[in-house]
């Protein structure tokens, strides 16, 4: 249950959550890229870094969109982002598998 002081903060919490998620992807991209750049070669192992960057940008853009939707009523029905959250979840799985293959190989 939310207190009266929490009323209207859903959009801010949503924006912060999507921002944190995109920052995590950017961190992943930076670490993967730094690992490959230290070898002084451009290889296919940079693909996971590029994928992480693309996912980070898409997540940030969707987060901004979602925050705008929640700020300017009426609230959507259904309220939950039913397609974006599973898509983001699966993109995390795909990125983890591709990153693992790149790091092992």
C-alpha positions in Angstrom: 0.0 0.0 0.0 1.3 3.4 -0.9 1.3 6.4 1.4 -0.1 9.7 0.2 3.5 11.0 -0.2 4.2 8.2 -2.7 1.3 9.2 -5.0 2.5 10.0 -8.5 6.0 8.5 -8.1 5.4 5.5 -10.2 6.7 7.2 -13.3 9.9 8.2 -11.6 10.5 4.7 -10.1 9.8 3.2 -13.6 12.3 5.5 -15.2 14.9 4.8 -12.6 14.5 1.0 -13.1 14.8 1.1 -16.8 17.8 3.5 -16.5 19.6 1.1 -14.1 18.9 -1.8 -16.5 20.4 0.1 -19.5 23.4 1.1 -17.4 24.0 -2.5 -16.6 24.0 -3.3 -20.3 26.4 -0.4 -21.0 28.7 -1.8 -18.3 28.6 -5.2 -19.9 29.4 -3.7 -23.3 32.3 -1.7 -22.0 33.8 -4.7 -20.2 33.5 -7.0 -23.2 34.9 -4.3 -25.5 37.8 -3.5 -23.2 38.7 -7.2 -23.0 38.9 -7.5 -26.8 40.5 -4.1 -27.4 43.3 -5.1 -25.0 44.2 -7.9 -27.5 44.9 -5.2 -30.2 42.7 -7.0 -32.7 39.2 -6.5 -33.9 37.5 -9.9 -33.9 34.0 -11.3 -33.9 34.3 -11.4 -30.1 33.3 -7.7 -30.3 29.8 -8.8 -31.4 28.5 -9.3 -27.8 29.7 -5.8 -26.9 27.8 -4.4 -29.8 24.8 -6.4 -28.9 24.9 -5.2 -25.3 25.2 -1.6 -26.6 22.2 -2.0 -28.9 20.1 -3.6 -26.0 21.2 -0.7 -23.7 20.1 1.9 -26.2 16.8 0.1 -26.8 16.2 -0.3 -23.1 16.9 3.4 -22.4 14.6 4.6 -25.2 11.8 2.3 -24.1 12.3 3.4 -20.5 11.9 7.0 -21.5 8.8 6.2 -23.5 7.3 4.2 -20.6 8.0 7.0 -18.1 6.3 9.5 -20.4 3.3 7.2 -20.7 3.0 6.9 -16.9 3.4 10.6 -16.3 0.7 11.8 -18.7 -2.5 10.1 -17.8 -4.7 8.2 -18.3 -2.7 5.2 -17.2 -2.5 2.4 -19.8 -4.6 -0.7 -19.5 -3.0 -3.1 -18.8 -0.5 -1.1 -16.6 2.3 -3.7 -16.9 4.6 -3.6 -19.9 3.6 -7.1 -21.1 5.8 -7.4 -24.2 8.8 -5.3 -23.2 9.7 -7.1 -20.0 9.8 -10.6 -21.5 11.6 -9.3 -24.5 14.2 -7.7 -22.2 14.5 -10.9 -20.2 15.1 -13.0 -23.3 17.7 -10.5 -24.6 19.5 -10.9 -21.3 19.6 -14.7 -21.8 20.8 -14.4 -25.4 23.4 -11.8 -24.4 24.7 -14.1 -21.6 25.0 -17.1 -23.9 26.7 -15.1 -26.6 29.0 -13.5 -24.1 29.9 -16.8 -22.6 30.7 -18.3 -26.0 32.8 -15.3 -26.8 34.7 -15.4 -23.5 35.4 -19.1 -23.7 36.3 -19.2 -27.3 
